[in-house]
Structure formats: structure tokens, C-alpha cells
Amino acid sequence: MDIDKNIVAGNTYSIRSLYFDDIDNSAFASNVNGTDPREKFRIRIYNASTKHIALELKKKEATLTQKISCAIDFDTACKLINGTLEYDEALPPLLKKFFVLQETHLLHPTIIVEYDRKPYVYADGNVRVTFDTNIRASSNMQSFFDKNLVCTPVLLWGHHVLEVKFDEFFPDFIRHAAQVNGLSQTTFSKFYLCKTREEILL
């Protein structure tokens, strides 16, 4: 497999996401209970840069995952974090849905998740294999855009996450390579792990 062509320096990049939850902590509870289907909102940036900011809605049903994304600017992101977004008919559908949930269910920032990713791609089947390392968390939501955000590690030293994503076709050679030493497919939520870790510390 090839390193993702979007990597411009080295072979890793950092991903930082700020997750939202409602007044009932429904997103967290749905992870705990394995609710199906379930969804959660997040703001995502890369390499602690404000050049590309996205509001994303991640939806899970059975073993399938869907991600709906909308590009936003820095000012809009700050309004989402501070709960000051105002309704406008010109808003993209995803922002309209976020606004409604923020108004009716008090959607608010709940945890920051950050990690370093090394991605490999294979064109057939649109396969992505990623190694996520140094998974860390922060509850300092107002510092989301700080380049030197202080975070807490959430995995034991030397433990990482391997993810395999594909659309329809999953090549056998990748399937066999991923089943190392009896490893098998399982669910894993960085949001749940980081939220749990921060609550223990608080």
C-alpha cells in the first residue's frame, strides 16, 4: 500500500477533534449502551491548523459508518464552541441541524480528542489502513485551536490503534495482513475512551 498522497511532510499528521454532546450526554450514553444507530457532531482540524476546519456528523449503524462533512471558517467554529451561532436560511443543511440541536438539546463541547495518524491507501475498494498513535485528550475546550494544547495520554505506552476502512471490496491480502497473531475485528471509540479518561481525572 502507498502512503496517503495528502501527506506533505514526513509520514504522519495530527488530527484534533472537539466532540459535542447534549444536556443528557446522549452521545456518550449511546457509546456505552451500544445504541444502534447513533450519531455525534465534532469539529475537526489537522496539524493544529485553522487552514481547513470541518464540522462533521459521524453516524454509525451496525458495522457501517457514514461521515457527513461541512467546511466552516474560524469565526463559525468559535460560534459553535461558544453556543452563539445564529440561524440563517443560507446555512448549509448540516449547520442547520447543528443549530436546531444546540437550541433544543443544549448541544455543547464535551471533550477534545487528538492523535497522530499514519495512513496507507489502496485504490481498489478505496481501502485505507491507518495507524493512530499517541491518543490523548483534553477538557479545555476554549483552547481547541491552541497549537500547544496540553493533553492527557489515554492509552498505555506502546499501544496504538489499527483501523481498516473500505467501501465494498476488501482485498484478501490486506484482510490477512490485518489478522496478526489472532487479532480480530472489534469496535473502538476514541471519543468514549478520552471522555472516560478525563472524567476519571476530574
C-alpha atoms as a printed R data frame, in Angstrom:
    type eleno elety resid chain resno       x       y      z
1   ATOM     1    CA   MET     A     1   0.000   0.000  0.000
2   ATOM     2    CA   ASP     A     2   1.047   3.618 -0.550
3   ATOM     3    CA   ILE     A     3   1.285   6.441  1.954
4   ATOM     4    CA   ASP     A     4  -1.663   8.807  1.510
5   ATOM     5    CA   LYS     A     5  -0.701  11.412 -1.117
6   ATOM     6    CA   ASN     A     6  -2.137  14.177  1.086
7   ATOM     7    CA   ILE     A     7   0.809  13.784  3.473
8   ATOM     8    CA   VAL     A     8   3.093  16.707  2.676
9   ATOM     9    CA   ALA     A     9   5.883  16.192  5.221
10  ATOM    10    CA   GLY     A    10   7.072  13.045  6.962
11  ATOM    11    CA   ASN     A    11   4.570  10.187  7.060
12  ATOM    12    CA   THR     A    12   2.167  11.231  9.830
13  ATOM    13    CA   TYR     A    13  -0.180  14.077 10.624
14  ATOM    14    CA   SER     A    14  -2.112  15.045 13.731
15  ATOM    15    CA   ILE     A    15  -5.894  15.009 13.966
16  ATOM    16    CA   ARG     A    16  -7.698  17.075 16.594
17  ATOM    17    CA   SER     A    17 -11.453  16.783 17.131
18  ATOM    18    CA   LEU     A    18 -13.777  18.599 19.500
19  ATOM    19    CA   TYR     A    19 -16.851  16.482 20.222
20  ATOM    20    CA   PHE     A    20 -20.281  17.782 21.206
21  ATOM    21    CA   ASP     A    21 -22.939  16.206 23.387
22  ATOM    22    CA   ASP     A    22 -26.371  17.269 24.581
23  ATOM    23    CA   ILE     A    23 -27.684  18.015 28.051
24  ATOM    24    CA   ASP     A    24 -28.416  14.308 28.607
25  ATOM    25    CA   ASN     A    25 -24.978  13.144 27.421
26  ATOM    26    CA   SER     A    26 -26.773  11.125 24.748
27  ATOM    27    CA   ALA     A    27 -23.720  10.670 22.504
28  ATOM    28    CA   PHE     A    28 -21.678   9.247 25.372
29  ATOM    29    CA   ALA     A    29 -24.548   7.065 26.609
30  ATOM    30    CA   SER     A    30 -25.133   5.670 23.120
31  ATOM    31    CA   ASN     A    31 -21.495   4.556 23.025
32  ATOM    32    CA   VAL     A    32 -21.770   2.919 26.438
33  ATOM    33    CA   ASN     A    33 -25.021   1.153 25.570
34  ATOM    34    CA   GLY     A    34 -24.092   0.253 22.004
35  ATOM    35    CA   THR     A    35 -27.155   2.099 20.696
36  ATOM    36    CA   ASP     A    36 -27.739   1.443 17.007
37  ATOM    37    CA   PRO     A    37 -27.950   3.683 15.059
38  ATOM    38    CA   ARG     A    38 -26.135   6.532 16.762
39  ATOM    39    CA   GLU     A    39 -24.504   9.815 15.743
40  ATOM    40    CA   LYS     A    40 -22.369  12.619 17.109
41  ATOM    41    CA   PHE     A    41 -21.094  16.021 15.982
42  ATOM    42    CA   ARG     A    42 -17.476  17.143 16.016
43  ATOM    43    CA   ILE     A    43 -15.236  19.940 14.746
44  ATOM    44    CA   ARG     A    44 -12.020  18.636 13.195
45  ATOM    45    CA   ILE     A    45  -8.694  20.245 12.300
46  ATOM    46    CA   TYR     A    46  -5.355  18.870 11.137
47  ATOM    47    CA   ASN     A    47  -1.858  19.610 12.449
48  ATOM    48    CA   ALA     A    48  -3.378  22.201 14.841
49  ATOM    49    CA   SER     A    49  -4.002  24.469 11.856
50  ATOM    50    CA   THR     A    50  -7.062  26.621 11.168
51  ATOM    51    CA   LYS     A    51  -6.495  26.421  7.406
52  ATOM    52    CA   HIS     A    52  -9.033  23.622  6.997
53  ATOM    53    CA   ILE     A    53 -11.822  23.371  9.603
54  ATOM    54    CA   ALA     A    54 -14.719  20.947  9.223
55  ATOM    55    CA   LEU     A    55 -17.947  20.345 11.082
56  ATOM    56    CA   GLU     A    56 -18.675  16.630 10.846
57  ATOM    57    CA   LEU     A    57 -21.596  14.396 11.731
58  ATOM    58    CA   LYS     A    58 -20.463  10.818 12.279
59  ATOM    59    CA   LYS     A    59 -23.213   8.214 12.011
60  ATOM    60    CA   LYS     A    60 -22.895   4.532 12.903
61  ATOM    61    CA   GLU     A    61 -25.325   1.754 12.107
62  ATOM    62    CA   ALA     A    62 -24.451  -1.933 12.519
63  ATOM    63    CA   THR     A    63 -20.876  -2.185 11.191
64  ATOM    64    CA   LEU     A    64 -21.281   0.721  8.758
65  ATOM    65    CA   THR     A    65 -20.033   4.267  9.293
66  ATOM    66    CA   GLN     A    66 -21.081   7.409  7.459
67  ATOM    67    CA   LYS     A    67 -19.433  10.805  7.801
68  ATOM    68    CA   ILE     A    68 -21.182  13.981  6.618
69  ATOM    69    CA   SER     A    69 -18.826  16.957  6.465
70  ATOM    70    CA   CYS     A    70 -19.181  20.701  6.010
71  ATOM    71    CA   ALA     A    71 -16.302  23.180  5.684
72  ATOM    72    CA   ILE     A    72 -16.559  26.097  8.127
73  ATOM    73    CA   ASP     A    73 -14.411  29.137  8.861
74  ATOM    74    CA   PHE     A    74 -12.701  30.042 12.118
75  ATOM    75    CA   ASP     A    75 -15.398  32.519 13.162
76  ATOM    76    CA   THR     A    76 -18.179  29.954 12.673
77  ATOM    77    CA   ALA     A    77 -16.216  27.317 14.588
78  ATOM    78    CA   CYS     A    78 -15.840  29.696 17.536
79  ATOM    79    CA   LYS     A    79 -19.587  30.386 17.480
80  ATOM    80    CA   LEU     A    80 -20.325  26.661 17.584
81  ATOM    81    CA   ILE     A    81 -17.980  26.200 20.526
82  ATOM    82    CA   ASN     A    82 -19.380  29.202 22.404
83  ATOM    83    CA   GLY     A    83 -23.021  28.437 21.569
84  ATOM    84    CA   THR     A    84 -23.555  31.763 19.781
85  ATOM    85    CA   LEU     A    85 -24.386  30.582 16.255
86  ATOM    86    CA   GLU     A    86 -27.406  32.450 14.871
87  ATOM    87    CA   TYR     A    87 -29.857  30.921 12.432
88  ATOM    88    CA   ASP     A    88 -29.606  31.941  8.803
89  ATOM    89    CA   GLU     A    89 -31.600  30.456  5.949
90  ATOM    90    CA   ALA     A    90 -28.382  30.365  3.912
91  ATOM    91    CA   LEU     A    91 -26.695  27.974  6.360
92  ATOM    92    CA   PRO     A    92 -25.712  24.562  4.905
93  ATOM    93    CA   PRO     A    93 -28.058  21.707  5.972
94  ATOM    94    CA   LEU     A    94 -25.503  20.278  8.426
95  ATOM    95    CA   LEU     A    95 -25.142  23.626 10.212
96  ATOM    96    CA   LYS     A    96 -28.927  23.977 10.340
97  ATOM    97    CA   LYS     A    97 -29.220  20.585 12.015
98  ATOM    98    CA   PHE     A    98 -26.479  21.513 14.486
99  ATOM    99    CA   PHE     A    99 -28.246  24.805 15.282
100 ATOM   100    CA   VAL     A   100 -31.554  23.056 15.972
101 ATOM   101    CA   LEU     A   101 -29.900  20.552 18.318
102 ATOM   102    CA   GLN     A   102 -27.970  23.297 20.076
103 ATOM   103    CA   GLU     A   103 -31.196  25.232 20.643
104 ATOM   104    CA   THR     A   104 -33.418  22.278 21.627
105 ATOM   105    CA   HIS     A   105 -30.989  19.879 23.338
106 ATOM   106    CA   LEU     A   106 -28.277  22.300 24.530
107 ATOM   107    CA   LEU     A   107 -25.578  20.726 22.368
108 ATOM   108    CA   HIS     A   108 -22.211  21.769 23.780
109 ATOM   109    CA   PRO     A   109 -18.471  20.903 23.628
110 ATOM   110    CA   THR     A   110 -17.626  17.923 25.815
111 ATOM   111    CA   ILE     A   111 -14.127  16.576 25.004
112 ATOM   112    CA   ILE     A   112 -11.126  17.147 22.745
113 ATOM   113    CA   VAL     A   113  -9.519  14.087 21.153
114 ATOM   114    CA   GLU     A   114  -6.131  14.284 19.444
115 ATOM   115    CA   TYR     A   115  -3.813  11.680 17.930
116 ATOM   116    CA   ASP     A   116  -1.144  11.156 15.284
117 ATOM   117    CA   ARG     A   117  -2.078   9.202 12.169
118 ATOM   118    CA   LYS     A   118  -0.001   7.255  9.641
119 ATOM   119    CA   PRO     A   119  -2.285   6.438  6.672
120 ATOM   120    CA   TYR     A   120  -1.887   3.910  3.867
121 ATOM   121    CA   VAL     A   121  -4.188   3.699  0.842
122 ATOM   122    CA   TYR     A   122  -5.077   1.103 -1.793
123 ATOM   123    CA   ALA     A   123  -7.135   2.244 -4.779
124 ATOM   124    CA   ASP     A   124  -9.085  -0.982 -5.340
125 ATOM   125    CA   GLY     A   125 -12.009  -0.877 -2.932
126 ATOM   126    CA   ASN     A   126 -10.958   2.577 -1.704
127 ATOM   127    CA   VAL     A   127  -9.146   0.938  1.209
128 ATOM   128    CA   ARG     A   128  -7.494   2.990  3.962
129 ATOM   129    CA   VAL     A   129  -5.366   1.416  6.662
130 ATOM   130    CA   THR     A   130  -4.378   3.809  9.422
131 ATOM   131    CA   PHE     A   131  -2.179   3.570 12.493
132 ATOM   132    CA   ASP     A   132  -3.295   6.024 15.197
133 ATOM   133    CA   THR     A   133  -0.710   6.661 17.888
134 ATOM   134    CA   ASN     A   134  -0.327   8.866 20.947
135 ATOM   135    CA   ILE     A   135  -4.079   9.160 21.523
136 ATOM   136    CA   ARG     A   136  -4.670  11.958 24.001
137 ATOM   137    CA   ALA     A   137  -7.481  14.033 25.471
138 ATOM   138    CA   SER     A   138  -8.225  17.479 26.860
139 ATOM   139    CA   SER     A   139 -11.260  19.014 28.539
140 ATOM   140    CA   ASN     A   140 -10.003  22.557 27.908
141 ATOM   141    CA   MET     A   141 -12.492  23.309 25.130
142 ATOM   142    CA   GLN     A   142 -11.641  27.012 24.841
143 ATOM   143    CA   SER     A   143  -8.062  26.069 23.901
144 ATOM   144    CA   PHE     A   144  -9.099  23.875 20.978
145 ATOM   145    CA   PHE     A   145  -7.166  25.966 18.448
146 ATOM   146    CA   ASP     A   146  -4.029  26.400 20.595
147 ATOM   147    CA   LYS     A   147  -1.023  24.909 18.822
148 ATOM   148    CA   ASN     A   148   0.441  23.806 22.149
149 ATOM   149    CA   LEU     A   149  -2.714  22.317 23.642
150 ATOM   150    CA   VAL     A   150  -1.929  20.343 26.802
151 ATOM   151    CA   CYS     A   151  -3.428  16.835 26.630
152 ATOM   152    CA   THR     A   152  -3.511  13.668 28.711
153 ATOM   153    CA   PRO     A   153  -2.415  10.324 27.174
154 ATOM   154    CA   VAL     A   154  -5.216   7.740 27.323
155 ATOM   155    CA   LEU     A   155  -3.505   4.520 26.190
156 ATOM   156    CA   LEU     A   156  -0.686   2.552 27.743
157 ATOM   157    CA   TRP     A   157   2.753   3.308 26.334
158 ATOM   158    CA   GLY     A   158   3.347   1.379 23.123
159 ATOM   159    CA   HIS     A   159  -0.372   0.733 22.481
160 ATOM   160    CA   HIS     A   160  -1.842   2.005 19.223
161 ATOM   161    CA   VAL     A   161  -4.992   1.656 17.129
162 ATOM   162    CA   LEU     A   162  -5.081  -0.009 13.712
163 ATOM   163    CA   GLU     A   163  -8.134   0.865 11.598
164 ATOM   164    CA   VAL     A   164  -9.148  -0.624  8.252
165 ATOM   165    CA   LYS     A   165 -11.754   1.242  6.194
166 ATOM   166    CA   PHE     A   166 -13.163   0.228  2.823
167 ATOM   167    CA   ASP     A   167 -16.246   0.792  0.701
168 ATOM   168    CA   GLU     A   168 -17.259  -2.558 -0.794
169 ATOM   169    CA   PHE     A   169 -14.237  -4.602 -1.856
170 ATOM   170    CA   PHE     A   170 -11.775  -5.690  0.842
171 ATOM   171    CA   PRO     A   171  -8.650  -7.242 -0.758
172 ATOM   172    CA   ASP     A   172  -7.660 -10.583  0.725
173 ATOM   173    CA   PHE     A   173  -4.004  -9.670  1.178
174 ATOM   174    CA   ILE     A   174  -4.970  -6.739  3.404
175 ATOM   175    CA   ARG     A   175  -7.551  -8.800  5.286
176 ATOM   176    CA   HIS     A   176  -4.958 -11.492  6.041
177 ATOM   177    CA   ALA     A   177  -2.292  -8.961  7.000
178 ATOM   178    CA   ALA     A   178  -4.649  -7.278  9.485
179 ATOM   179    CA   GLN     A   179  -5.350 -10.538 11.327
180 ATOM   180    CA   VAL     A   180  -1.979 -10.597 13.082
181 ATOM   181    CA   ASN     A   181  -1.465 -13.102 15.901
182 ATOM   182    CA   GLY     A   182  -5.149 -13.903 16.148
183 ATOM   183    CA   LEU     A   183  -6.367 -10.294 16.202
184 ATOM   184    CA   SER     A   184  -9.958  -9.858 15.048
185 ATOM   185    CA   GLN     A   185 -12.302  -7.002 14.258
186 ATOM   186    CA   THR     A   186 -13.713  -5.042 17.177
187 ATOM   187    CA   THR     A   187 -15.318  -1.669 17.856
188 ATOM   188    CA   PHE     A   188 -13.266   1.157 19.334
189 ATOM   189    CA   SER     A   189 -14.314   4.701 20.202
190 ATOM   190    CA   LYS     A   190 -11.649   7.333 20.821
191 ATOM   191    CA   PHE     A   191 -14.433   9.663 21.945
192 ATOM   192    CA   TYR     A   192 -15.593   7.190 24.614
193 ATOM   193    CA   LEU     A   193 -12.049   6.385 25.738
194 ATOM   194    CA   CYS     A   194 -10.996  10.025 26.058
195 ATOM   195    CA   LYS     A   195 -14.233  11.127 27.718
196 ATOM   196    CA   THR     A   196 -13.965   8.328 30.288
197 ATOM   197    CA   ARG     A   197 -10.311   9.108 30.990
198 ATOM   198    CA   GLU     A   198 -10.941  12.822 31.532
199 ATOM   199    CA   GLU     A   199 -13.883  12.164 33.854
200 ATOM   200    CA   ILE     A   200 -11.702   9.896 35.989
201 ATOM   201    CA   LEU     A   201  -9.062  12.651 36.250
202 ATOM   202    CA   LEU     A   202 -11.659  15.313 37.088
